[in-house]
C-alpha cells in the first residue's frame, strides 16, 4: 500500500470511530438534563418529607405525624416558614435573627452553627406514654452525661426544659415525666393558668428542678425575673407533634409560635447551640 493510500485509510478509520459533533452536544445535553432531573427529584422528595398532609393530622391521638418525619434541616425550615408567615411586621433582619439552624446528631463532629438534633429516627408514636423513652434515648446519644433523674444543687436550674403551647398540655406532660422525679429533682409545671407569677417565682427560686415544663411566655417571665436559670440547661424539648381538636400545634398558631421562637433565641441559649462547651440542644417531639 502506498503512503497516500495509507493516509486515506487512516482518515477513514478516524472519522468512523469519532462521534459527530452533534452527537457530543446531544450527550452533554442529556447528561445535564439527567443531573437537573435528579436535583429536582431530590427537592421534591425533601418537600414531601417536610409537607403536612391532612392524613398526617390524627385528631384522636392529638398528633401531627409529619413532624416526626422531619430531620433537623426540615424542622428548621418548618419553623422558619412559620416565623415568616406569622411575623409579617418583622424586617428581614428581625426574621433572620429568629431563624434557628438545624444540625445532625453527630456527637464527635458538630456543626457549631446549628441547633436541632435530628430525631426523625424515632419510630414510636410521639404520644405522652413514649415521651420518657424518647428523652432517655436522645439524652444518651447526644453526648450529655447527666441523669434525667438528677438535678443541680443550684435552685431553679433544670437540665431540661419542655416547651408546650397550653397550660393543660403542660400538666399532662408533667405527669408523663414524673418517672424522672425524685425528692431532690422535681419535674416542675410552669404555666400561667391558675398559678400566679409571684407564686411561681417563689417556687422556682426555692426548688431543685430537673425538668421544667411550661409555656414559652411563662418561662420567659421566670427568666426575666431571675428565678429560672439556664446555667445547667442541656436541652430544650419542643412539644411539636401535639395538636388540638382544630388540628393546630405550638408551631401553627401565632400566639404560641412567636413566643416560642423568641424564647429559643434568648441570650444564654442561642449562643450555646452547637457549642463545644455548655452546649444546648433543641429536640422536637
Buried (B, 14 or more C-beta within 10 A) or exposed (E): EEEEEEEEEEEEEEEEEEEEEEEEEEEEEEEEEEEEEEEEEEEEEBEEEBBBEEEBBBEEBBBBBBBBBBBBBBBBBBBBEBBBEBBEEBEEEEBEBBBBBBBBBEEEEBBEEBBBBBBBEBEEBBBBEBBBEBBBBBBEEBBBEBBBBEBBEEBBBBBBBBBBBBBEBBBBBBEBBEBBBEEEBBBBBBBBEEBEEEEBBEBBBEBBBBBBBBBBBBBBBBBEBEBBBBEBBBBBBBBBBBBBEEBBBBBBBEEBBBBBBBBBBBEEBBEBBBEEEEBBBBBBB
